[in-house]
Amino acid sequence: MTISQSKRFLSVLISAFLLVATCDLSSYAATAKKLRIANQIEISFPAVQKLSKTGCTSLPVRVKLNKNFDSEAQVTIYIEDDISRTVAFASWFGEEVQSLVNQKTLQGTLKVKLCRDLYYDYESDQEIYPTYKGNHTLSLIFDGSDYKEISTPIKLSE
């Protein structure tokens, strides 16, 4: 290998390293998880969500409504830690959800707040505990003509 080939090889190696080192692994880099309530709503979110070091961050939840979505229902997404404490909570009335999605595709993104500090949520009248890395459970509640609740694991990382 000549000196010029060595320099090129080293240059390519350094470039590749810098590219990998500076890549921002977005929330959706990991496989997205889905929850679906038949004939109403489907949500998807990252299987692993990176937390901010301090303060709050948002979990992006992609939502897809069925054309028969019950606009009078209430949609709630919450996350519990391994000892069943609520660490995230967000709730919307059906009309609100409809207004937040694209009217043609019936798809959009909702945000669920994850915070490093304990706070009191006056809308839900409950304490929201600090988030931390580990395995948690994300639940979707659809409270319309029928009440349905489904859950799946989610991992929070630092």
CORRAJO-V719023 format. One line per field, one symbol per residue. ss: DSSP state (H for helix, E for strand, C for the rest). psi: psi as a letter, one per 20 degrees, with the letter a starting at -180 (. if undefined). A space follows every 50 residues. Layout:
# CORRAJO-V719023
ss->???
psi->???
This chain:
# CORRAJO-V719023
ss->CCHHHHHHHHHHHHHHHHHHHHCCCCHHHCCEEEEEECCCEEEEEECEEE CCCCCEEEEEEEEEECCCCCCCCEEEEEEECCCCCEEEEEEEEHHHHHHH CCCCCCEEEEEEEEECCCEEECCCCEEECCCCCEEEEEEEEEECCCEEEE EEEEEEEC
psi->prghhgggggggggggghgghiponrhjhrpqqqppopjfqpqqrqhppp qqhrbqrpopopqpqqikpoijrppppqpqaikkppiqpqqqqghgghii qphgikqapqppppqiqprpohgilqpoqqqrqaprppqpponchqpppq rqqqppr.
